[in-house]
Each structure stands twice: as C-alpha cells, then as structure tokens.
Amino acid sequence: MALTTIVHECDLCVVGGGLAGMCAALAAARGGSRVVIMQDRPMFGGNASSEIRMWVCGSDGGDNRETGIIEEIQLESLRCNPYKNYAVWDGILYGKIREEANITPLLNCSCFDAKTEERGGERVITEITGWQTTTQKFHTVRAKYFADCSGDSILAPLTGAEFRVGREAREEFDEKTSQETADSQTMGMSCLIQCRRTSKPTKFVPPAWAKKMTPEVIALRRPNMNSTSENFWYLELGGNRDSIGDTEEVRDELVALAYGMFDWIKNSGEVEDADYWSLDFLGFLPGKRESRRMVGDYIMCQGDVLAGGRFPDTIAFGGWPLDDHHPDGFYHRGNPNVWGRTPAPYGIPYRCIYSRNIGNLFFAGRNISMTHAAMSSARVMATCATLGEAAGTAANIARECGTSPRGVYREHIGLLQQRLMENGCFLPHVKREIPDFVMEAEMTGGIPDAEKLRNGIDRTNHIWGPEDQGCAVPLGQAVGYRFTEPVRIANIHLALDSDLSRATLPGDDCERRHSMRANVWWEDEGKSPAMTMPGTLVKAYRIEGLDEAGAVVFSAEEDCNALQCVNVKTDVLLKELRFIPLSLWGEGDAAHILSFDAR
C-alpha cells in the first residue's frame, strides 16, 4: 500500500521552527499571508526549546534589547511562567503558532526534497516535501515564497542555492582575524546540563561510558556552581568536523562529556556542597552554533559589524560580541572562545536575508549571508528572531506587490522598514514616519514633553543621545490630539515602556536578562526568584476617539496588557484621539509612554 501524500498550498512556506522561523511565520501570517511552517522536531523553539535549553541572548547592553515579536514572547513568559518552567515555556511557543489562524504547522516533519524551475529568467522553488515521522505521511508544500530558517540551510543543497561553510581567509574581506587561509571548520555544538539544589544529599552513579574528567581536562573548564550564569555552554565539540554530517557521532561524545562533567561535580570532592546538587536535565539533541550560511546579494563581514552597520536597507540589528569559539571546543587547551566588543546596536541589511541565485527564497537565523567572523556575533537567538520577523514581513510585501525578495529591496525597502517599526521592531538610525495630520494636530492634555509621542522614535537608546524619548503621563489623565479636521483612522500605535534593561525584575543581572534559567536554587536562597512583569509597563489603559461634537464614538480598553507595542486596527472618523493609562504592573502614579500616534 502506498504512503499518503498531503499537498498544501500557501503564500509562504517556512522551513524550521526555531525562534527565527516562528517569527517569520507569525509576521507573515499576521500580515495576511497563508503560511505553512515545517519543523522537524515535536516542538517549536529550536535551541531555545526544552530539548536543548540554550538561553535567548541578543544585543549587549540594557537599552538594546530586541523588541517586536521576540519581546512579545518574552513578556508573555514573564506573565505566565514566573518560575521559568520549561514545560510552560514550550507551551507558550507552541501556542503562538497554534493560535494564529493563517498558519498551518507541520511538526515532526523533516524537509528532504525540493523542486525548482526557471521562471522569468531566474530559478525559483516551486515546492518542497517533508516526511512526518509520527503519521508516516509525506507533506508537499507549494508556495509563492520560501524561507529557510532551518539553521543548517537544508534548502541550499536541495535547490542549488549558493552557500558557504567555514572560516574565510583574512584577506578576502579584510577582517581582523587570525585566519590566514580559508577552511571548513566551524564553531561546535553543545549538549547542555542543568542542575538543581536539593534539601537532602543525593548520590550520582555515572554510566560506564561517561567521560572521565582528568585534572588536565578539567583545568580550563571548571564549572562555577555558585553562579546563576553557569549554563555549561563550553561542553562543546564538533567544530573541527562536519557540523552536519558528523552530528550523531559528535552527539554521542557530547553526552558522554556531559555525564562526565556532572560526575566530576558530584564525585570529585572539589565542588562545595556537591552532595546537594542533582542532575535535572541533560540534552540529547545538540544545540548548533554554525553550519551552512546562505549567500545573498550582500555578504556582511566583520568590518561592517565594527563600523556599526549603517546600511540604507537595515531591517534588524545585532550587538552580541564577536564571540568566536575554537573548533576544538572543550578539548582546546586555550580559552574556549575569543570575545570582541561590537558597537551595539549595529544594523543588519535586508540584502543578507534573501538568496542571490534563487528568486523566491528568503532565509533567517544563523544561516544568513555573512562571514564566519560576522556570524560569531549575529548568530544569537534574539538577533535571529528579529531577522525572522523581517523575512516574514518582506514576504508579505512581496506578495502584495507581486514582486520578488530582490524586488522588495529595489522598490519597497522603505515600506519594509516602516512596517517593521510599526510592529515594534527597533531599527538603528531609522525613524517611523508620522502622518501629516498627526504632526499638524493640537496636542491635548497639557503633559510636559508630550511632543515626543510623535517624534517617530519608539524607545530611548544611546544612538539618539542621552535624552529620554518618552514622557510621563499621570495615571487616569488623558494625552492626545485634536486634529485640524476629522480624519479617518486605520491604526492607532502605542509604544510602551517594557523596561528593556529589566531593572524592575527580581534577581541578579543574569536572572533579569534571560527568559529561562540554567541551574535552580532553593527558594530561600534568593537565586531563583519568582519573576514579575516589568514594573514600568502599562497594565490597563483606555483609548478614546471623539467626533466633532465631542462625543466618544470609539473606545478600546485593556485591563491586562502584556505588550510593549500595541496596534489597534480601526476604521472610524475622528476629530480627537486620546490615550488614558489606568494602571502599571509595578508601583508609580505615572506611565512612561514612548509613542502614541495614528495613521
């Protein structure tokens, strides 16, 4: 009996369900595209999921936190998952996709085939096929556009899309690296462990095949069990081998290494209070840092990063250090990684997220068009998520305008940037365009500095100088606009203060910055506190629209807001528009508002 093949028709097919793929799918679906997302694992989140448990890191520095969909996800985790439980986190990620009406998810489905054809003088993808292990069915997806967010760039070998692997020679891009000749070596992959403090002593008997930690081996990789930032990332191997083809072999070595590390913690006699640590998690799915990188119309290099990425087509930003891990990983006898500060935030250009030679292929994540050196910074997941949102938003514009990914660059890059910012994304050195009818309106409410609400800047950031870009609106008091004549409003935009530095959250800096945690302490030790929503974020508010007679003809209310960026869709003729903050998640008698405008 032949196996069943199910055929799906859509606008955008996303391959890969990590944070980049999720954000691409969500952005496209929310913009009206029909989306299929094919994910080879039983859950979404990729390296951030409970299968791997790498932290969601991003741009370095308190005012550089990524916003847009990734901030929406992390705020929801603060609201619904105060104890940073991975079972709840997985459900939040799963729910984001499941609840979106325009998305068809295909979990446990691995892409293994693709078809292309010549169309209009360029090669395009017409369909891909995946094998779903749970149902033993094939799924063929036919789409106008495809986005490879798989990390390993599976669509590159299947379609002939150009790609690179390994480290470039220093001279090719005039990069400040120690690499004199090009090679195929990469950063490695990790199988992480997590530990839990217990109230009673526990024993641990390692498997016979666990790696034995000798003094020489452990010398440069000694864990610090007193630190909340100890997440064992340096349990890393495989960069000196094929980072895709040798994954199973490397996984076996990593698992043995991880068990060996915990054996050393428990039984070496060199770790304080070792009896009170238990092994809470050990990952059998390696988290990868690097494999294939696609080639786009532009290859971003280390020099672009260090120069601040001042591109006219900026669609995302980075800021993590140049964090290059040695290919030998755990067994390298020097430092496991080399750090170099970046001028955070630096821009990333749109030309790096679509294929140079496949006409309808986007990509997002650690596989975008960049050199190994640049990738050592831009590969972290919060950055990858913003790249995914840019790809999904660009796919919407391509669909609406009947053009290609390259056509979006040539004809609609300004529109792409404006849409990204309207949906909460921060683009360094780019401002939102505010309609004339808002700029010409009379500001109402008598709030000091209220003019900043229409300056097109949705956050305070050092690139705009030290000045606060928002204003304080007393709770219960209205601020808004009286237009010169009635105008039809399609969208009302709010940018709220979600405490991007996370200063109002409990715990130390590591606890405040990360959505999830590695090791777990006893509650009375204070290192694993119950998290809270940012105290600066508006919890309840009301938006009112008035007609020429002063009557309220439009009203929108929220009593449990968990969004930094709010867009209220409407279709109403208004003479006046006002916003009234009613309460905060924390203490205070005034709300810090960054933007309030309309179009």
Residue pairs with C-beta under 8 A, 6 or more apart in sequence:
3 136
3 137
3 138
4 137
4 138
5 129
5 137
5 138
5 139
5 140
6 137
6 138
6 139
6 140
7 140
7 141
7 142
8 36
8 104
8 106
8 139
8 140
8 141
8 142
9 34
9 142
9 143
10 33
10 34
10 35
10 36
10 104
10 141
10 142
10 143
10 144
11 28
11 33
11 34
11 35
11 143
11 144
11 145
11 395
11 399
12 24
12 25
12 28
12 33
12 34
12 35
12 36
12 143
12 144
12 145
12 146
12 147
12 392
12 395
12 399
13 35
13 36
13 37
13 38
13 128
13 141
13 143
13 145
13 146
13 147
14 21
14 24
14 25
14 28
14 35
14 36
14 37
14 38
14 146
14 147
14 149
14 392
15 21
15 37
15 38
15 111
15 128
15 146
15 147
15 148
15 149
15 150
15 154
15 155
16 37
16 38
16 39
16 46
16 148
16 149
16 150
16 151
16 365
17 25
17 37
17 38
17 39
17 41
17 43
17 44
17 45
17 46
17 97
17 105
17 107
17 149
18 44
18 45
18 46
18 47
18 48
18 149
18 151
18 365
18 381
18 384
19 45
19 46
19 47
19 48
19 56
19 70
19 73
19 381
19 382
19 384
19 385
19 388
20 46
20 149
20 364
20 365
20 366
20 381
20 384
20 385
20 387
20 388
20 391
21 37
21 39
21 44
21 46
21 147
21 149
21 150
21 364
21 365
21 388
22 37
22 44
22 45
22 69
22 93
22 96
22 97
22 385
22 388
23 68
23 69
23 70
23 364
23 385
23 386
23 388
23 389
23 392
24 147
24 149
24 362
24 364
24 388
24 389
24 391
24 392
24 395
25 35
25 37
25 97
25 100
25 103
25 392
26 69
26 96
26 97
26 100
26 103
26 389
26 392
27 69
27 388
27 389
27 390
27 391
27 392
27 393
27 396
27 423
28 35
28 102
28 392
28 393
28 395
28 396
29 35
29 100
29 101
29 102
29 103
29 392
30 100
30 102
30 423
31 392
31 393
31 396
31 419
32 102
32 396
32 399
32 400
33 102
33 392
33 395
33 396
33 399
34 102
34 104
35 100
35 102
35 103
35 104
35 392
36 103
36 104
36 105
36 106
36 141
36 143
37 97
37 103
37 104
37 105
37 106
38 106
38 109
38 110
38 111
38 128
38 130
38 139
38 141
39 105
39 106
39 107
39 108
39 109
40 108
40 109
40 110
40 111
40 130
40 150
41 49
41 51
41 107
41 108
41 285
42 107
42 108
42 134
43 49
43 50
43 51
43 90
43 93
43 94
43 107
44 90
44 93
44 94
44 96
44 97
44 105
44 107
45 51
45 89
45 90
45 93
46 52
46 151
46 381
47 54
47 287
47 288
47 381
48 54
48 55
48 56
48 89
48 93
48 381
48 515
48 516
49 89
49 90
49 93
50 86
50 87
50 89
50 90
51 283
51 285
52 192
52 283
52 285
52 286
52 287
53 86
53 192
53 194
53 281
53 283
53 287
53 516
53 518
54 190
54 192
54 231
54 233
54 287
54 381
55 231
55 381
55 514
55 515
55 516
55 518
56 70
56 74
56 381
56 382
56 385
56 514
56 515
56 516
57 320
57 380
57 381
57 382
57 514
58 64
58 65
58 66
58 70
58 319
58 320
58 380
58 381
58 382
58 383
59 65
59 66
59 317
59 318
59 319
59 320
59 344
59 345
59 382
59 383
60 319
60 320
60 321
60 341
60 342
60 344
61 319
61 344
61 345
62 500
62 501
62 502
62 503
63 459
63 460
63 461
63 462
63 500
63 501
64 317
64 319
64 344
64 345
64 461
64 500
65 71
65 382
65 500
65 501
65 502
66 317
66 382
66 383
66 385
66 386
66 426
67 424
67 425
67 426
67 458
67 459
67 498
67 500
67 564
67 565
68 385
68 386
68 389
68 420
68 423
68 424
68 425
68 426
68 565
69 385
69 389
69 423
69 424
70 382
70 385
70 386
70 389
71 424
71 498
71 564
71 565
72 424
72 562
72 563
72 564
72 565
73 92
73 93
73 96
73 385
73 515
74 515
75 498
75 533
75 534
75 537
75 562
75 563
75 564
76 92
76 562
77 84
77 88
77 89
77 92
77 515
77 516
78 505
78 515
78 531
78 532
78 533
78 534
78 562
79 533
79 562
80 88
80 92
81 88
81 89
81 92
81 531
82 530
82 531
82 532
83 528
83 530
83 531
84 515
84 516
84 517
84 528
84 531
86 281
86 516
89 515
89 516
97 103
97 105
98 105
106 130
106 132
106 139
106 141
107 132
107 134
108 132
108 133
108 134
108 135
109 130
109 131
109 132
109 133
109 139
110 130
110 131
110 133
111 128
111 129
111 130
111 150
111 154
111 155
111 158
112 129
112 130
112 131
112 158
113 128
113 129
113 158
114 125
114 127
114 128
114 129
114 155
114 158
114 159
115 125
115 126
115 127
115 128
116 123
116 124
116 125
116 126
116 159
116 160
116 358
117 123
117 124
117 126
118 124
119 359
120 359
122 357
122 358
122 359
122 404
123 159
123 160
123 357
123 358
123 359
124 358
124 359
124 360
124 361
125 143
125 146
125 155
125 159
125 358
125 360
125 361
126 142
127 140
127 141
127 142
127 143
128 140
128 141
128 146
128 155
128 158
129 138
129 139
129 140
129 141
130 138
130 139
130 141
131 137
131 138
131 139
132 138
132 139
144 360
144 398
144 399
145 360
145 361
145 362
145 395
145 398
145 399
145 405
146 155
146 360
146 361
146 362
147 361
147 362
147 363
147 364
147 388
147 391
147 392
147 395
148 154
148 155
148 156
148 161
148 294
148 361
148 362
148 363
148 367
149 363
149 364
149 365
149 367
149 388
149 391
150 365
150 367
151 288
151 291
151 365
151 366
151 367
152 244
152 288
152 291
152 292
152 367
153 161
153 163
153 291
153 292
153 293
153 294
153 363
153 367
155 161
155 358
155 361
155 363
156 162
156 163
156 292
156 294
159 358
159 361
160 357
160 358
161 294
161 295
161 355
161 357
161 358
161 361
162 294
162 295
162 355
162 356
162 357
163 292
163 293
163 294
163 295
163 367
164 292
164 293
164 295
164 371
165 184
165 186
165 243
165 291
165 292
165 293
166 182
166 183
166 184
166 185
166 186
166 372
167 177
167 179
167 182
167 183
167 185
167 186
167 372
167 373
168 175
168 179
168 182
168 371
168 372
168 373
169 179
169 180
169 181
169 182
170 176
170 177
170 178
170 179
170 180
172 182
172 371
173 299
173 301
173 302
173 303
173 371
173 373
174 301
174 303
175 301
175 302
175 303
175 371
175 373
176 302
176 306
177 302
177 324
177 373
179 372
184 242
185 239
185 240
185 327
186 238
186 239
186 243
186 289
186 290
186 291
186 327
186 372
187 236
187 239
187 289
187 290
187 324
187 325
187 327
187 376
188 236
188 237
188 238
188 239
188 240
188 243
188 250
188 289
188 325
188 327
188 329
189 236
189 237
189 238
189 243
189 247
189 250
189 251
189 254
189 286
189 287
189 288
189 289
190 232
190 233
190 234
190 235
190 236
190 254
190 283
190 286
190 287
190 289
191 235
191 251
191 254
191 255
191 257
191 258
191 282
191 283
191 284
191 285
191 286
191 287
192 231
192 232
192 233
192 235
192 258
192 281
192 282
192 283
192 287
192 518
193 232
193 235
193 258
193 261
193 262
193 279
193 281
193 282
193 283
194 231
194 279
194 280
194 281
194 282
194 518
194 519
194 520
195 225
195 262
195 265
195 277
195 278
195 279
195 280
195 518
195 519
195 520
196 277
196 278
196 280
196 519
196 520
197 273
197 276
197 277
197 519
197 520
197 521
197 522
197 525
198 276
198 277
198 278
199 276
199 522
200 276
201 275
201 276
202 275
202 276
202 277
202 278
203 266
204 262
204 263
204 266
204 267
204 278
204 279
206 259
206 260
206 262
206 263
206 267
207 259
209 256
209 259
210 256
210 259
210 260
210 263
211 217
211 253
211 256
211 257
211 259
211 260
211 261
212 260
212 263
213 260
213 261
213 263
213 264
213 268
217 331
218 264
220 333
220 334
220 335
220 336
221 234
221 330
221 336
223 230
223 232
223 261
223 265
223 271
224 230
225 265
225 271
225 272
225 273
225 274
225 277
225 519
226 272
227 510
228 507
228 508
228 510
228 511
228 517
228 518
228 519
228 527
228 528
229 510
229 518
230 518
230 519
231 518
231 519
232 258
232 261
232 518
234 329
234 330
234 336
235 254
235 257
235 258
235 261
235 330
236 254
236 289
236 325
236 329
236 330
236 336
237 250
237 253
237 254
237 257
237 329
237 330
237 331
238 246
238 247
238 250
238 254
238 286
238 329
239 290
239 325
239 326
239 327
239 328
239 329
240 327
240 328
240 329
241 249
241 250
243 288
243 290
243 291
244 291
244 292
247 286
247 288
250 286
251 284
251 285
251 286
254 286
255 282
255 284
257 330
258 282
258 283
259 282
262 279
262 282
264 270
264 271
265 271
265 274
265 277
266 274
266 275
266 277
267 274
268 274
271 277
277 519
280 519
280 520
288 366
289 325
289 366
289 379
290 366
290 372
290 375
290 379
291 367
292 367
293 366
293 367
293 368
293 369
293 370
293 372
293 375
294 355
294 363
294 367
294 368
294 369
295 355
295 356
295 357
295 369
296 351
296 352
296 353
296 354
296 355
296 356
296 363
296 368
296 369
297 351
297 352
297 354
297 356
297 369
297 406
297 409
298 349
298 351
298 352
298 369
299 352
299 369
299 370
299 371
300 309
300 348
300 349
300 352
300 368
300 369
300 370
300 371
300 374
300 378
301 370
301 371
301 373
301 374
302 322
302 371
302 373
302 374
304 311
304 346
304 374
305 318
305 322
305 342
305 343
305 346
305 373
305 374
305 377
305 378
306 342
306 343
307 343
307 346
308 343
308 346
308 347
308 428
309 317
309 318
309 346
309 347
309 348
309 349
309 428
310 347
310 429
311 347
311 348
311 349
312 413
313 349
313 350
313 351
313 409
313 413
313 417
314 347
314 348
314 349
314 350
314 417
314 427
314 428
314 429
314 430
315 348
315 349
315 350
315 353
315 387
315 390
315 394
315 416
315 417
315 420
315 427
316 347
316 348
316 383
316 386
316 387
316 389
316 390
316 425
316 427
317 344
317 345
317 346
317 347
317 348
317 383
317 386
317 426
317 427
317 428
318 342
318 344
318 345
318 346
318 348
318 377
318 378
318 380
318 383
319 342
319 344
319 345
319 346
319 377
319 383
320 342
320 344
320 377
320 378
320 379
320 380
320 383
321 339
321 340
321 341
321 342
321 377
322 338
322 339
322 340
322 341
322 342
322 373
322 376
322 377
323 337
323 338
323 339
323 340
323 376
323 377
324 337
324 338
324 372
324 373
324 376
325 336
325 337
325 376
326 332
326 334
326 335
326 336
326 337
326 338
329 336
330 336
342 377
345 426
345 428
345 461
345 463
346 428
347 427
347 428
347 429
348 368
348 378
348 383
348 387
350 390
350 394
350 408
350 409
350 413
350 416
351 369
351 409
352 368
352 369
352 370
353 362
353 363
353 364
353 368
353 369
353 387
353 390
353 391
353 394
353 405
354 361
354 362
354 363
354 391
354 394
354 405
354 406
354 408
354 409
355 361
355 362
355 363
355 405
356 369
359 404
359 405
359 406
360 404
360 405
361 405
362 391
362 394
362 395
362 405
363 369
363 391
364 384
364 387
364 388
364 390
364 391
365 384
365 387
365 388
366 375
366 378
366 379
366 384
368 378
368 387
370 378
378 384
378 387
386 425
389 420
389 423
389 425
390 416
390 420
390 425
393 416
393 419
393 420
393 423
394 405
394 408
394 416
395 405
396 419
397 403
397 408
397 412
397 415
397 416
397 419
398 404
398 405
398 407
398 408
401 407
401 408
401 411
401 412
403 411
403 412
408 416
417 427
417 430
418 432
418 433
420 427
421 427
421 430
421 431
421 432
421 458
422 432
422 491
422 493
422 567
423 565
423 567
424 458
424 495
424 564
424 565
426 458
426 459
426 461
428 461
428 463
429 463
431 455
431 456
431 457
432 456
432 457
432 458
432 493
432 595
433 456
434 454
434 455
434 456
434 597
435 597
435 598
435 599
437 483
437 484
437 487
438 454
438 481
438 597
438 598
438 599
439 454
440 483
440 484
441 481
441 482
441 483
441 484
442 481
442 482
442 484
443 450
443 451
443 453
443 479
443 480
443 481
444 478
444 479
444 480
444 481
444 482
444 576
444 578
445 473
445 477
445 478
445 479
445 480
445 578
447 471
447 472
447 473
447 474
447 477
447 479
448 471
448 472
449 468
449 470
449 471
449 472
450 471
450 473
450 479
452 468
452 469
452 470
452 471
452 594
453 470
453 471
453 479
453 593
453 594
453 595
453 596
453 597
454 595
454 596
454 597
455 469
455 595
456 595
457 464
457 469
457 594
457 595
458 469
458 495
458 565
458 594
458 595
459 469
459 495
459 500
459 594
460 467
460 468
460 469
460 470
460 594
461 469
469 594
470 497
470 592
470 593
470 594
470 595
471 479
471 592
471 593
472 590
472 591
472 592
472 593
473 479
473 579
473 581
473 590
473 591
473 593
474 589
474 590
474 591
475 581
475 582
475 583
475 584
475 588
475 589
475 590
475 591
476 580
476 581
476 582
477 580
477 581
478 544
478 578
478 579
478 580
479 578
479 579
479 580
479 593
479 596
480 576
480 577
480 578
480 579
480 596
481 576
481 577
481 578
481 598
482 575
482 576
483 574
483 575
483 576
483 577
485 575
486 547
486 548
486 573
486 574
486 575
487 573
487 574
488 571
488 572
488 573
488 574
489 545
489 554
489 570
489 571
489 572
489 573
489 574
489 577
489 598
489 599
490 569
490 570
490 571
490 598
490 599
491 567
491 568
491 569
491 570
491 598
491 599
492 543
492 556
492 566
492 567
492 568
492 570
492 577
492 596
492 597
492 598
493 565
493 566
493 567
493 595
493 596
493 597
493 598
493 599
494 541
494 565
494 566
494 567
494 568
494 579
494 593
494 595
494 596
495 564
495 565
495 593
495 594
495 595
495 596
496 537
496 538
496 561
496 563
496 564
496 565
496 566
496 591
496 592
496 593
496 594
497 534
497 536
497 537
497 538
497 564
497 591
497 592
497 593
497 594
498 534
498 536
498 537
498 564
499 505
499 534
499 535
499 536
499 537
502 512
502 513
502 534
503 512
504 532
504 534
504 535
504 536
504 586
505 511
505 512
505 531
505 532
505 534
506 512
506 529
506 530
506 531
506 532
507 526
507 527
507 528
507 529
507 531
508 527
510 517
511 517
511 527
511 528
511 529
511 531
517 528
520 528
521 527
521 528
522 528
523 529
532 585
532 586
533 539
533 562
533 585
533 586
534 585
534 586
535 584
535 585
535 586
535 587
535 588
536 584
536 585
536 586
536 588
536 592
537 561
537 562
537 564
537 584
537 585
537 586
538 561
538 581
538 582
538 583
538 584
538 585
538 591
538 593
539 559
539 560
539 561
539 582
539 583
539 584
539 585
540 557
540 558
540 559
540 560
540 561
540 581
540 582
540 583
541 557
541 558
541 561
541 579
541 580
541 581
541 582
541 591
542 555
542 556
542 557
542 558
542 579
542 580
542 582
543 554
543 555
543 556
543 557
543 568
543 577
543 578
543 579
543 580
544 552
544 554
544 555
544 577
544 578
544 580
545 552
545 553
545 554
545 555
545 570
545 572
545 574
545 576
545 577
545 578
546 552
546 553
546 574
546 575
546 576
546 577
546 578
547 553
547 573
547 574
547 575
548 575
550 576
553 572
553 573
553 574
554 570
554 572
554 574
556 568
556 570
558 566
559 582
577 598
579 593
579 596
581 590
581 591
581 593
584 591
